[in-house]
């Protein structure tokens, strides 16, 4: 629980709600798979590796179309940038 709060709190501060909605379930699933992997005698390493790869694949698919330059712009900078001035039509 502490890991979920720390990681998702940090991601929320850096990337906002959209990134947190993706990272929270992915981290939770990975943690459950990691814990469950120790019930497979002799296969825990393989199970952890497969779980990590699947979690990475889900995150890559979920974030493939995100514009990271807008996600990681600080909220302070978002408010200060004025809208572009339209250019005057040429006559």
N, CA, C and O atoms as CSV, one atom per row, in Angstrom:
chain,resi,resn,atom,element,x,y,z
A,1,UNK,N,N,0.825,-1.184,0.000
A,1,UNK,CA,C,0.000,0.000,0.000
A,1,UNK,C,C,0.872,1.251,0.000
A,1,UNK,O,O,0.575,2.223,-0.695
A,2,UNK,N,N,1.944,1.222,0.781
A,2,UNK,CA,C,2.838,2.378,0.850
A,2,UNK,C,C,3.468,2.629,-0.514
A,2,UNK,O,O,3.577,3.777,-0.945
A,3,UNK,N,N,3.875,1.581,-1.184
A,3,UNK,CA,C,4.469,1.720,-2.513
A,3,UNK,C,C,3.481,2.343,-3.495
A,3,UNK,O,O,3.851,3.226,-4.269
A,4,UNK,N,N,2.234,1.894,-3.469
A,4,UNK,CA,C,1.216,2.464,-4.358
A,4,UNK,C,C,1.021,3.955,-4.088
A,4,UNK,O,O,0.941,4.751,-5.024
A,5,UNK,N,N,0.944,4.328,-2.828
A,5,UNK,CA,C,0.729,5.734,-2.472
A,5,UNK,C,C,1.919,6.589,-2.897
A,5,UNK,O,O,1.740,7.668,-3.463
A,6,UNK,N,N,3.119,6.117,-2.629
A,6,UNK,CA,C,4.310,6.908,-2.968
A,6,UNK,C,C,4.480,7.077,-4.478
A,6,UNK,O,O,4.665,8.193,-4.963
A,7,UNK,N,N,4.418,5.986,-5.208
A,7,UNK,CA,C,4.631,6.049,-6.646
A,7,UNK,C,C,3.519,6.820,-7.344
A,7,UNK,O,O,3.789,7.683,-8.180
A,8,UNK,N,N,2.285,6.516,-7.008
A,8,UNK,CA,C,1.166,7.195,-7.673
A,8,UNK,C,C,1.049,8.651,-7.244
A,8,UNK,O,O,0.625,9.490,-8.038
A,9,UNK,N,N,1.412,8.965,-6.016
A,9,UNK,CA,C,1.447,10.362,-5.587
A,9,UNK,C,C,2.472,11.152,-6.375
A,9,UNK,O,O,2.213,12.281,-6.792
A,10,UNK,N,N,3.636,10.556,-6.576
A,10,UNK,CA,C,4.676,11.216,-7.364
A,10,UNK,C,C,4.246,11.382,-8.818
A,10,UNK,O,O,4.421,12.454,-9.396
A,11,UNK,N,N,3.688,10.335,-9.410
A,11,UNK,CA,C,3.244,10.425,-10.797
A,11,UNK,C,C,2.113,11.428,-10.964
A,11,UNK,O,O,2.033,12.107,-11.987
A,12,UNK,N,N,1.236,11.530,-9.967
A,12,UNK,CA,C,0.157,12.507,-10.033
A,12,UNK,C,C,0.709,13.929,-9.981
A,12,UNK,O,O,0.225,14.822,-10.676
A,13,UNK,N,N,1.729,14.124,-9.149
A,13,UNK,CA,C,2.344,15.449,-9.062
A,13,UNK,C,C,3.070,15.812,-10.352
A,13,UNK,O,O,3.070,16.974,-10.755
A,14,UNK,N,N,3.685,14.834,-10.998
A,14,UNK,CA,C,4.458,15.106,-12.214
A,14,UNK,C,C,3.602,15.096,-13.473
A,14,UNK,O,O,3.777,15.950,-14.341
A,15,UNK,N,N,2.686,14.152,-13.586
A,15,UNK,CA,C,1.968,13.974,-14.839
A,15,UNK,C,C,0.482,14.207,-14.778
A,15,UNK,O,O,-0.182,14.204,-15.815
A,16,UNK,N,N,-0.058,14.408,-13.603
A,16,UNK,CA,C,-1.477,14.671,-13.495
A,16,UNK,C,C,-2.314,13.416,-13.371
A,16,UNK,O,O,-1.799,12.305,-13.245
A,17,UNK,N,N,-3.602,13.621,-13.410
A,17,UNK,CA,C,-4.570,12.548,-13.183
A,17,UNK,C,C,-4.531,11.485,-14.278
A,17,UNK,O,O,-4.716,10.301,-13.996
A,18,UNK,N,N,-4.295,11.894,-15.516
A,18,UNK,CA,C,-4.322,10.945,-16.638
A,18,UNK,C,C,-3.241,9.875,-16.483
A,18,UNK,O,O,-3.498,8.691,-16.701
A,19,UNK,N,N,-2.051,10.289,-16.113
A,19,UNK,CA,C,-0.954,9.336,-15.935
A,19,UNK,C,C,-1.190,8.451,-14.716
A,19,UNK,O,O,-0.840,7.271,-14.729
A,20,UNK,N,N,-1.780,9.012,-13.669
A,20,UNK,CA,C,-2.052,8.235,-12.466
A,20,UNK,C,C,-3.088,7.154,-12.733
A,20,UNK,O,O,-2.979,6.048,-12.203
A,21,UNK,N,N,-4.100,7.462,-13.557
A,21,UNK,CA,C,-5.121,6.460,-13.870
A,21,UNK,C,C,-4.550,5.265,-14.613
A,21,UNK,O,O,-5.110,4.170,-14.551
A,22,UNK,N,N,-3.461,5.460,-15.301
A,22,UNK,CA,C,-2.821,4.356,-16.017
A,22,UNK,C,C,-1.862,3.600,-15.098
A,22,UNK,O,O,-1.824,2.369,-15.108
A,23,UNK,N,N,-1.095,4.335,-14.312
A,23,UNK,CA,C,-0.042,3.722,-13.502
A,23,UNK,C,C,-0.564,2.967,-12.292
A,23,UNK,O,O,0.002,1.939,-11.918
A,24,UNK,N,N,-1.624,3.451,-11.677
A,24,UNK,CA,C,-2.126,2.814,-10.457
A,24,UNK,C,C,-2.570,1.372,-10.693
A,24,UNK,O,O,-2.114,0.481,-9.977
A,25,UNK,N,N,-3.446,1.104,-11.675
A,25,UNK,CA,C,-3.819,-0.308,-11.892
A,25,UNK,C,C,-2.648,-1.166,-12.349
A,25,UNK,O,O,-2.547,-2.331,-11.963
A,26,UNK,N,N,-1.765,-0.605,-13.164
A,26,UNK,CA,C,-0.625,-1.390,-13.653
A,26,UNK,C,C,0.294,-1.792,-12.502
A,26,UNK,O,O,0.751,-2.933,-12.437
A,27,UNK,N,N,0.561,-0.861,-11.601
A,27,UNK,CA,C,1.424,-1.187,-10.469
A,27,UNK,C,C,0.737,-2.170,-9.529
A,27,UNK,O,O,1.383,-3.072,-8.994
A,28,UNK,N,N,-0.551,-2.004,-9.327
A,28,UNK,CA,C,-1.286,-2.924,-8.450
A,28,UNK,C,C,-1.250,-4.347,-8.998
A,28,UNK,O,O,-1.002,-5.292,-8.250
A,29,UNK,N,N,-1.494,-4.504,-10.292
A,29,UNK,CA,C,-1.466,-5.836,-10.913
A,29,UNK,C,C,-0.069,-6.435,-10.793
A,29,UNK,O,O,0.074,-7.618,-10.484
A,30,UNK,N,N,0.955,-5.630,-11.036
A,30,UNK,CA,C,2.320,-6.137,-10.930
A,30,UNK,C,C,2.618,-6.596,-9.504
A,30,UNK,O,O,3.243,-7.639,-9.306
A,31,UNK,N,N,2.178,-5.828,-8.515
A,31,UNK,CA,C,2.441,-6.203,-7.127
A,31,UNK,C,C,1.716,-7.489,-6.748
A,31,UNK,O,O,2.262,-8.316,-6.017
A,32,UNK,N,N,0.491,-7.662,-7.239
A,32,UNK,CA,C,-0.248,-8.898,-6.959
A,32,UNK,C,C,0.446,-10.082,-7.627
A,32,UNK,O,O,0.628,-11.127,-7.003
A,33,UNK,N,N,0.835,-9.925,-8.892
A,33,UNK,CA,C,1.545,-11.014,-9.579
A,33,UNK,C,C,2.873,-11.332,-8.907
A,33,UNK,O,O,3.255,-12.496,-8.788
A,34,UNK,N,N,3.574,-10.290,-8.468
A,34,UNK,CA,C,4.852,-10.501,-7.786
A,34,UNK,C,C,4.652,-11.316,-6.513
A,34,UNK,O,O,5.401,-12.257,-6.249
A,35,UNK,N,N,3.649,-10.957,-5.734
A,35,UNK,CA,C,3.380,-11.690,-4.490
A,35,UNK,C,C,2.923,-13.120,-4.764
A,35,UNK,O,O,3.319,-14.052,-4.065
A,36,UNK,N,N,2.094,-13.282,-5.778
A,36,UNK,CA,C,1.554,-14.604,-6.117
A,36,UNK,C,C,2.628,-15.527,-6.698
A,36,UNK,O,O,2.502,-16.749,-6.629
A,37,UNK,N,N,3.666,-14.951,-7.261
A,37,UNK,CA,C,4.697,-15.761,-7.918
A,37,UNK,C,C,5.452,-16.663,-6.949
A,37,UNK,O,O,6.008,-17.680,-7.365
A,38,UNK,N,N,5.482,-16.315,-5.684
A,38,UNK,CA,C,6.230,-17.129,-4.727
A,38,UNK,C,C,5.515,-18.428,-4.363
A,38,UNK,O,O,6.077,-19.265,-3.657
A,39,UNK,N,N,4.286,-18.603,-4.835
A,39,UNK,CA,C,3.577,-19.856,-4.615
A,39,UNK,C,C,3.972,-20.921,-5.637
A,39,UNK,O,O,3.638,-22.093,-5.462
A,40,UNK,N,N,4.676,-20.531,-6.699
A,40,UNK,CA,C,5.131,-21.483,-7.715
A,40,UNK,C,C,6.570,-21.882,-7.395
A,40,UNK,O,O,7.503,-21.138,-7.696
A,41,UNK,N,N,6.750,-23.041,-6.791
A,41,UNK,CA,C,8.094,-23.497,-6.432
A,41,UNK,C,C,8.940,-23.708,-7.681
A,41,UNK,O,O,8.562,-24.457,-8.582
A,42,UNK,N,N,10.071,-23.048,-7.721
A,42,UNK,CA,C,11.000,-23.190,-8.833
A,42,UNK,C,C,10.675,-22.328,-10.039
A,42,UNK,O,O,11.482,-22.254,-10.966
A,43,UNK,N,N,9.532,-21.679,-10.061
A,43,UNK,CA,C,9.148,-20.845,-11.206
A,43,UNK,C,C,8.931,-19.383,-10.827
A,43,UNK,O,O,8.407,-18.611,-11.630
A,44,UNK,N,N,9.324,-18.993,-9.622
A,44,UNK,CA,C,9.043,-17.623,-9.191
A,44,UNK,C,C,9.794,-16.606,-10.042
A,44,UNK,O,O,9.235,-15.560,-10.372
A,45,UNK,N,N,11.027,-16.878,-10.401
A,45,UNK,CA,C,11.791,-15.943,-11.236
A,45,UNK,C,C,11.170,-15.767,-12.606
A,45,UNK,O,O,11.070,-14.650,-13.113
A,46,UNK,N,N,10.754,-16.872,-13.203
A,46,UNK,CA,C,10.107,-16.813,-14.515
A,46,UNK,C,C,8.772,-16.076,-14.434
A,46,UNK,O,O,8.442,-15.282,-15.315
A,47,UNK,N,N,8.019,-16.335,-13.390
A,47,UNK,CA,C,6.727,-15.679,-13.215
A,47,UNK,C,C,6.900,-14.170,-13.031
A,47,UNK,O,O,6.140,-13.387,-13.601
A,48,UNK,N,N,7.888,-13.760,-12.245
A,48,UNK,CA,C,8.159,-12.333,-12.047
A,48,UNK,C,C,8.573,-11.685,-13.365
A,48,UNK,O,O,8.125,-10.583,-13.681
A,49,UNK,N,N,9.414,-12.353,-14.125
A,49,UNK,CA,C,9.866,-11.801,-15.405
A,49,UNK,C,C,8.717,-11.646,-16.381
A,49,UNK,O,O,8.585,-10.602,-17.020
A,50,UNK,N,N,7.892,-12.661,-16.507
A,50,UNK,CA,C,6.739,-12.588,-17.414
A,50,UNK,C,C,5.773,-11.498,-16.950
A,50,UNK,O,O,5.239,-10.757,-17.776
A,51,UNK,N,N,5.544,-11.393,-15.655
A,51,UNK,CA,C,4.671,-10.345,-15.124
A,51,UNK,C,C,5.211,-8.950,-15.407
A,51,UNK,O,O,4.456,-8.044,-15.761
A,52,UNK,N,N,6.524,-8.783,-15.250
A,52,UNK,CA,C,7.138,-7.481,-15.533
A,52,UNK,C,C,7.013,-7.127,-17.009
A,52,UNK,O,O,6.726,-5.978,-17.346
A,53,UNK,N,N,7.223,-8.094,-17.888
A,53,UNK,CA,C,7.120,-7.837,-19.323
A,53,UNK,C,C,5.680,-7.513,-19.717
A,53,UNK,O,O,5.442,-6.607,-20.516
A,54,UNK,N,N,4.725,-8.250,-19.160
A,54,UNK,CA,C,3.315,-7.967,-19.462
A,54,UNK,C,C,2.891,-6.594,-18.938
A,54,UNK,O,O,2.155,-5.873,-19.612
A,55,UNK,N,N,3.352,-6.233,-17.739
A,55,UNK,CA,C,3.037,-4.911,-17.194
A,55,UNK,C,C,3.631,-3.817,-18.066
A,55,UNK,O,O,2.970,-2.814,-18.336
A,56,UNK,N,N,4.861,-3.996,-18.506
A,56,UNK,CA,C,5.493,-3.026,-19.397
A,56,UNK,C,C,4.727,-2.915,-20.702
A,56,UNK,O,O,4.526,-1.811,-21.208
A,57,UNK,N,N,4.296,-4.040,-21.255
A,57,UNK,CA,C,3.542,-4.019,-22.510
A,57,UNK,C,C,2.225,-3.266,-22.349
A,57,UNK,O,O,1.849,-2.481,-23.220
A,58,UNK,N,N,1.525,-3.499,-21.245
A,58,UNK,CA,C,0.256,-2.796,-21.010
A,58,UNK,C,C,0.494,-1.289,-20.890
A,58,UNK,O,O,-0.252,-0.496,-21.463
A,59,UNK,N,N,1.522,-0.898,-20.156
A,59,UNK,CA,C,1.828,0.528,-20.015
A,59,UNK,C,C,2.228,1.158,-21.351
A,59,UNK,O,O,1.843,2.291,-21.643
A,60,UNK,N,N,2.984,0.440,-22.149
A,60,UNK,CA,C,3.394,0.971,-23.449
A,60,UNK,C,C,2.194,1.133,-24.376
A,60,UNK,O,O,2.100,2.128,-25.095
A,61,UNK,N,N,1.292,0.182,-24.368
A,61,UNK,CA,C,0.098,0.273,-25.207
A,61,UNK,C,C,-0.803,1.411,-24.725
A,61,UNK,O,O,-1.342,2.167,-25.533
A,62,UNK,N,N,-0.963,1.529,-23.409
A,62,UNK,CA,C,-1.856,2.552,-22.858
A,62,UNK,C,C,-1.328,3.965,-23.060
A,62,UNK,O,O,-2.111,4.911,-23.143
A,63,UNK,N,N,-0.022,4.117,-23.138
A,63,UNK,CA,C,0.563,5.459,-23.248
A,63,UNK,C,C,1.170,5.737,-24.622
A,63,UNK,O,O,1.884,6.725,-24.789
A,64,UNK,N,N,0.902,4.893,-25.593
A,64,UNK,CA,C,1.544,5.039,-26.899
A,64,UNK,C,C,1.185,6.353,-27.595
A,64,UNK,O,O,2.020,6.923,-28.296
A,65,UNK,N,N,-0.026,6.833,-27.415
A,65,UNK,CA,C,-0.455,8.034,-28.128
A,65,UNK,C,C,-0.450,9.283,-27.252
A,65,UNK,O,O,-1.013,10.309,-27.633
A,66,UNK,N,N,0.178,9.203,-26.089
A,66,UNK,CA,C,0.258,10.372,-25.219
A,66,UNK,C,C,1.315,11.339,-25.728
A,66,UNK,O,O,2.387,10.922,-26.167
A,67,UNK,N,N,1.015,12.615,-25.667
A,67,UNK,CA,C,1.990,13.645,-26.015
A,67,UNK,C,C,2.731,14.007,-24.732
A,67,UNK,O,O,2.243,14.801,-23.928
A,68,UNK,N,N,3.910,13.421,-24.547
A,68,UNK,CA,C,4.627,13.569,-23.291
A,68,UNK,C,C,5.101,14.996,-23.059
A,68,UNK,O,O,5.314,15.393,-21.913
A,69,UNK,N,N,5.270,15.772,-24.118
A,69,UNK,CA,C,5.688,17.158,-23.916
A,69,UNK,C,C,4.592,17.970,-23.227
A,69,UNK,O,O,4.897,18.932,-22.524
A,70,UNK,N,N,3.336,17.606,-23.413
A,70,UNK,CA,C,2.261,18.307,-22.712
A,70,UNK,C,C,1.983,17.683,-21.350
A,70,UNK,O,O,1.510,18.374,-20.447
A,71,UNK,N,N,2.263,16.405,-21.183
A,71,UNK,CA,C,2.012,15.743,-19.900
A,71,UNK,C,C,2.970,16.263,-18.835
A,71,UNK,O,O,2.563,16.492,-17.696
A,72,UNK,N,N,4.232,16.450,-19.191
A,72,UNK,CA,C,5.240,16.828,-18.208
A,72,UNK,C,C,5.521,18.321,-18.136
A,72,UNK,O,O,6.504,18.719,-17.511
A,73,UNK,N,N,4.700,19.158,-18.748
A,73,UNK,CA,C,4.833,20.595,-18.576
A,73,UNK,C,C,4.258,20.922,-17.211
A,73,UNK,O,O,3.167,20.469,-16.863
A,74,UNK,N,N,4.990,21.707,-16.443
A,74,UNK,CA,C,4.498,22.017,-15.097
A,74,UNK,C,C,3.222,22.843,-15.176
A,74,UNK,O,O,2.999,23.578,-16.138
A,75,UNK,N,N,2.408,22.711,-14.170
A,75,UNK,CA,C,1.129,23.431,-14.148
A,75,UNK,C,C,1.356,24.931,-14.115
A,75,UNK,O,O,0.548,25.685,-14.658
A,76,UNK,N,N,2.425,25.376,-13.498
A,76,UNK,CA,C,2.750,26.804,-13.432
A,76,UNK,C,C,3.001,27.354,-14.831
A,76,UNK,O,O,2.532,28.440,-15.171
A,77,UNK,N,N,3.745,26.600,-15.641
A,77,UNK,CA,C,4.050,27.050,-17.000
A,77,UNK,C,C,2.833,27.007,-17.911
A,77,UNK,O,O,2.741,27.796,-18.850
A,78,UNK,N,N,1.903,26.104,-17.652
A,78,UNK,CA,C,0.705,26.012,-18.490
A,78,UNK,C,C,-0.127,27.280,-18.399
A,78,UNK,O,O,-0.685,27.729,-19.400
A,79,UNK,N,N,-0.216,27.863,-17.208
A,79,UNK,CA,C,-1.045,29.048,-17.017
A,79,UNK,C,C,-0.389,30.305,-17.546
A,79,UNK,O,O,-1.094,31.250,-17.898
A,80,UNK,N,N,0.920,30.356,-17.618
A,80,UNK,CA,C,1.615,31.572,-17.989
A,80,UNK,C,C,1.755,31.757,-19.494
A,80,UNK,O,O,2.009,32.872,-19.950
A,81,UNK,N,N,1.602,30.726,-20.251
A,81,UNK,CA,C,1.799,30.826,-21.696
A,81,UNK,C,C,0.538,31.415,-22.324
A,81,UNK,O,O,-0.531,30.810,-22.250
A,82,UNK,N,N,0.654,32.596,-22.945
A,82,UNK,CA,C,-0.531,33.180,-23.575
A,82,UNK,C,C,-0.853,32.463,-24.875
A,82,UNK,O,O,0.018,31.828,-25.470
A,83,UNK,N,N,-2.099,32.562,-25.316
A,83,UNK,CA,C,-2.441,31.928,-26.592
A,83,UNK,C,C,-1.724,32.630,-27.734
A,83,UNK,O,O,-1.390,33.809,-27.614
A,84,UNK,N,N,-1.481,31.937,-28.834
A,84,UNK,CA,C,-0.790,32.565,-29.958
A,84,UNK,C,C,-1.642,33.687,-30.577
A,84,UNK,O,O,-2.870,33.620,-30.625
A,85,UNK,N,N,-0.940,34.701,-31.037
A,85,UNK,CA,C,-1.617,35.839,-31.674
A,85,UNK,C,C,-1.850,35.489,-33.130
A,85,UNK,O,O,-0.911,35.116,-33.834
A,86,UNK,N,N,-3.095,35.604,-33.596
A,86,UNK,CA,C,-3.351,35.290,-35.005
A,86,UNK,C,C,-2.673,36.308,-35.910
A,86,UNK,O,O,-2.641,37.500,-35.606
A,87,UNK,N,N,-2.137,35.831,-37.015
A,87,UNK,CA,C,-1.475,36.738,-37.938
A,87,UNK,C,C,-2.518,37.471,-38.785
A,87,UNK,O,O,-3.595,36.950,-39.075
A,88,UNK,N,N,-2.160,38.687,-39.166
A,88,UNK,CA,C,-3.067,39.506,-39.977
A,88,UNK,C,C,-3.073,38.963,-41.401
A,88,UNK,O,O,-2.035,38.551,-41.918
A,89,UNK,N,N,-4.243,38.965,-42.030
A,89,UNK,CA,C,-4.286,38.472,-43.422
A,89,UNK,C,C,-3.528,39.412,-44.355
A,89,UNK,O,O,-3.585,40.634,-44.218
A,90,UNK,N,N,-2.832,38.819,-45.289
A,90,UNK,CA,C,-2.083,39.615,-46.269
A,90,UNK,C,C,-3.021,40.108,-47.358
A,90,UNK,O,O,-3.850,39.354,-47.867
A,91,UNK,N,N,-2.881,41.392,-47.711
A,91,UNK,CA,C,-3.734,41.941,-48.776
A,91,UNK,C,C,-3.003,42.056,-50.073
A,91,UNK,O,O,-3.577,42.500,-51.068
